[in-house]
Amino acid sequence: MTPTPALRPEWLAVEPLERAHALAAPLYREPAVLALERRAVFGASWQLAAPADALTGSGDHAVTELGTTPAIFVRGDDGALRAFHNVCRHRGGPLALRDGRGARALHCKYHGWTYTLSGQLRSAPEMQAAQDFDVTGICLPSARAEQWQPLVFGALSDAVPPLAEVLDGIAGQAQGTFARPLKFDRRVSYELDCNWKVYVDNYLEGYHLPHIHPALNRMLDYRSYTTTLSKWHSLQHSPIEDAGNFYGHGGAYYYFVYPNTMLNCLPGRLQTNRVLPLGVDRCRVDFDYYYPADPADADEQRRREQDQEFSDEVQAEDAAICAAVQKGLASGSYDTGRLCPKREAGVKHFHDLLREAYRTALA
C-alpha cells in the first residue's frame, strides 16, 4: 500500500501573488504524491473524456481514462450517455479495448462476461457451480458523463460542481471557435519524460514564449498577453499579431480547465489537450483537433495541415523543455522558487487548487 506523503505545512500554504512560490520540488517526484493525486485530484474532478462524435448512436462506445482509471463511455438504447469503469467485476478485464459503434452489449475481453449497455451483468459463462452467485446483483461501477459543445466530459465522483459552472463563459468568449458546429478530425498523442504537473505548469504561462517558441512568439502579441482567472479554469489570451499567418485575424484563447484539460481556441479551430500521468516522471498528452463541420475545400484542407504541422513544432519545443525541467526538479538542487506576478498568475491558480485538494484529502 502506498504511504500517505509527508507534506510540509509550508508547501500547502496559499500566499498572495506578489509573494507566491511555486510548488515544492518533492511534489513532482514522490510516488506517494502521485498516489494521493489519483484520489484527491483525478478522482474528484471533471475531465475531458472523448469526442461527442464517437457517441452518437445506440451502442456507440469510447474507451478512455479518467486520471488513471480505465473508463468506457456508452450511448444507451434509451439515448442516455453513461460512463462506467472499464473493469470487469470478475477479474479486472476490459469491457472494450477500442472505440466502437452499435454494440448490443459490453463483453469482457478476458472471459466473456456480458453486461447490458446500462452496466448490469447479464451473463457469466460456466458459473453455474458458483454458490450464491446472482448476476442481478453485479453492476459496473458508474461515473458521471456529460456533453459540452463537441466534447464529452466525465467524473469519477458525484461530489463535483456542475460542469456548466466549471466551463462557464468559455463558449461565449471564444466565439470565433464555437460560432459553428465543430467535428472531430484526428488525435495525436505524445509521451513526455516529465511529471504531469510540469506539463500543465508550462502550459499556464506565456513567460517562456520568447525563449522556447520563436514562431509562436511571432504570431502572438506578447506585450498584450493576459491571464484571467475563474474558479475552475483560467484563460490566457493574446491578439494574433502576424498578419501573414494561416489562422487569419482574431485572437488566441488558451483555456486551462482544472485539473488536466486544455482548450486551445483559434479562429475556425479547436484543439484540446488532455494530460494523463503514466508515472511520477512520465505523462501522455492527447491532442484532439476539431474543425467546422462544413466540407473543407482545398484551401481549408491545407490550412488544417499547416495547423497540425505548427502544433507538432510547438509540442516538440515544449517536450524538450519539460523533460529538462523534470531533471532539475529531481536533482535535489532545487526546492521552490518565486513566481512572476505579471506572467505566472495561472500557474499560481493551478497550484492553489492542488494545495486545496491535498489539504482536503489529508484532513
N, C-alpha and C positions, 0 to 999 in steps of 0.2 A: 504494500500500500504506500502510495506517495505521501511523504510527510507534509504537514502544513508548513509553508515557508515562514521563516522568521523575518518579518518585515519591520524594519526600524520605524518608530513613530515619525521621524522627520521625513522619511520617504513618502508618507501619506498626507503630509500637511499641505493645505491649499494656501498659496501665497498670492499677494497682489501681483498683477502682471509686471509691474516695474521692478519687482524683486524676485521674480519667479526663476526656479531652477527646473531643468529637465528631469525626467525620471532617472532614478539611480541605475547605474550600470548592472548591478546584480539582477534587476527585474527583467533584463534582456537575455540572461544566460543561465538562470537556475531552472532545472526541470520542475521543481516544486511550484514555481510561479506559473509555469505553463499549465500545470495540472489545476491550479486554482482558477486560472482564466477559463479553462474548459467549462467549469461550473458557473463562475461568477460573472463572466463576460459573455461567452458564446452561448451559455445555457440560459441567459436572461436578457435576450435582445432580439430584435428583428434583424434578419439578414437576407440579402439578395439570394434567391434560390434558383430561378430558371426563367427563360423567356416565356411569356404567355402564349406565344405561337406554338409551343410544344404541347399545349394542354387545351386544345380547342374542342375535342370530341370525346364521347364516352369511351373510357378505357385508355385514353392517352395518358402517358406517364413520363415523368422526368426524374432521372437518378441524379442525386446531388449530395451535398453535405451541408449541415448546419454546424459551423465550427468543425469539430472532429467527429460529429455524429452522422453516420450514413442515414440518408433520408430519401424518401420517394414521394413525389407529388403526383396525385391521380385525379382525373376528372371522372366523377362517378356517373352511374346510369341516370341519376336524378339531376345531372348537370352541375352538382356541387363540386367545388375544388377542395380536396382533402390532402393532408400530408401525414405520413407515418414514418417511424423509424424503419429503415430498410434492413431489418434484422429479424429473421425468423425466430419464433418463440421455441423452436425445437433445439437447435444447437448453433444459432447465430448466423446461419447462412443468409445470402442476399435474396430478396424477392425479385430483383431485376439487376442486370449488370449494365444496361444502357437504356437510353430513352426508347419509347415505343409508342405505337398507335393502336387503338381499337382493341385492347386486351379485354377479355371477358372476366378474367380473374388474375390474381397475382400468385405465381407458382414459385416456391423456393427453389433456387437453382442447385441446392445441395441434396435434398432428399424428397423434394416434390410435395411438401405440404402446401395446400392451396387455400388462399384467403379471398374473400369477396373484395370488390372494389371499395367497400366501406370498412375493410380491415378485419372482418370477422373470419376466424378459421372455419373453413368449410369441410375439409377432408385432410386426413393424415394417413398415408398408406401403411398398411400392415400393423396398425396399432391396436388390433382387436384384443390382444392378450394383456394390454396395459390396464391395470386396475384403477378405478376411479378416474378414468380419463374421459373428459367430456369436451368435445370440440366447441360447444356453445359458450364455454367459459374462457376461451382463449381468443384474445384480440391483439392486433399490433398496437404498440404504444403510438398515440397520435401526437401531432404537432399542429401549430397554427399555420394557416395558409390564407393568403390574401393577394389579390391583384391590384397593382397600381400602374397606370399607363401601360406600356407593353411588358411590364416586369411582374414576376411573382416573388413575393417575399414569404419567409417562414420564420417561426419562432418556436423554440422547444418548450417555453413556459407560457402559461396563461397570464402570469403576472408581469405583462409588458404593457407599456402605454399603447393607445390606439395607433395603428400605422399611419392614419391620416394626420395625427399630431406629430409623429416623428418626421414626416415628409412635408409638413405644412409649408406652403408658399413656393415650393420648388418649381412646379409646372408653370405657375404664373410668372415667375421671374424669368425663366429661360424660355420665353415664348418662341424664340427663333428655332428652338429644337422641337417643342411639343405642339406647335400650331397644327401640324398634320399628323395623321396616324403613322406610326413607325413600325417597321417589320425587322425582325431579327435577320442578320446577314451571315455572321460567322463568329466562331470563337477561336482565340489564340491563347494558349496557356504558357506560362513561364515558371520555372522553378528557380528560386533565388537562394543564395547562401547567406541568409540573414534571418533574424527573428522577425515575426510578422509585424511587430510594432515598429521596427526600424523602417520597413517599407511605408507604413502609414505615416510615421513622422516625416519622412521625406516628401510624401505627397502633400502634406499640410502646410508647406511654406514655399513661397517663391524666392526666398533668400538665396537659394543656391542656383537660381536660373542663370545669372551672368557667368557662373563659374563652371557649370556642368552641361548646360543645354544651349549652345550658341545659336542654333537655328530657331529653337522655340523662343529664346530671348529676343530675337529679331522680330518675331511675329507678334509678340505681346508687348504692351506698353508698361515696362517695369515701374516707371515713375507713378503710374496710375493704378498699380496693382493693389487691391484692397481685400481685406478679410472681414467678413460679417459672421457673427456667432448667433446661433439659435440654441434651443435647449439640447436637441439631439443631433443637430447637424451644423456644419459650418460651410460657408461659401467663400471661395476665392474668385475674384472677378477681375478681368482686365479687358479693355478695348483691344480689338485686333488691329494692330498698327501697320503691318506690312501690306500695302495695297495690292502687291503682286502675288499674294499667296492664294492657294486654291480654295480657301474657305470663304473668301469674299468679305464683305463688310459686316460688322456686328460686334458681338462680344463673346469672350470665352468665360463660361461659368463652370467652375470646378466645385462640385459638392462632395463633401465627405459626410456619410451617414454612419454614425456610431453603431457597431464597433469596427466594421471591416468592408464597407461598401463605398465606392466612388462612382459618381455620375458626372461624366465629362461632356458638357453640352456646348456644342458649337453650331453655327448656322447649318441647318439641314442634316444634323448628325448627332446621335447619342452613342457614347461609348461607356460601358460600365466596367468597373474593375472590382473584383472580389478577392480578398486576401485570406488565405486559409493556412493555418500553421501545420507544418509537416514534422516539426520537431523544434527544439528550443532555438536552433540556429539555422532553420530552413523553412521556407514557406513557398506556396504556389499562388500565383496571381492569374486569374482568369479574366481575359479581355473579351467582352462581347460587343459586337458592332451592330447598331441599328440605324437604318436609313428610311426615308419616306417610302411608304408602301407603293407609291406610283411607279410605273415602269421606268427604268433608267435608260436614257439614250446613251450614245457613245461618249459624249462629254461627261455626263454624270457618272458613268461607269469608270472613266479614267480618274475623275475626282475621288471616287471611293478608293481606287487603288493607291492614289497618292496619299490619301488619309491614312491608310493602313501602313504604307511604307514609312511615312513620317512617324507614326506611332511606334513602329519597331525600332526606329533610330533612337527616339527618346527613351524607350524602355531599356535599350541596351546601355545607355548612359546611366540610367537610374540603377540598373542591376549592378554595375561595376562599383558605383559609389556606395551602395547599400552593403555590399559584401565587405568593402574596406571599412565601413563604419562598424560592422559587426565584429571584425577583428580588433578594432580599437576598444570596443565595449568589453570584449572578452580578455583583454590583455592584462588587466589588473592595474594598468597605469592611470585609469580614469574612473571617477566615481560619478560626478554630476557636474553640469556647467550651467551658466546663466543663459536665459533665453533673451532674444532680441525683442523688446516690446513692440517695435514697429512691424516686424516681419513674422513673428512666431506666435501670434495670439492663437492661431488654430492648433498649433502643437500643444500649447498650454491647455486649451479647451479639452482636447483628447486626453491628455494626461490627467486632468482633474476628474473626468468621467471614469477613467480607470481607477484612480485613487478612491473614488466613492464606491466603486464596485468591490475593490479589495477590502475596504473598511467594512462594508456591509456583510461580506462573506465571512470575514474573520470575527465579526461581532457575535 
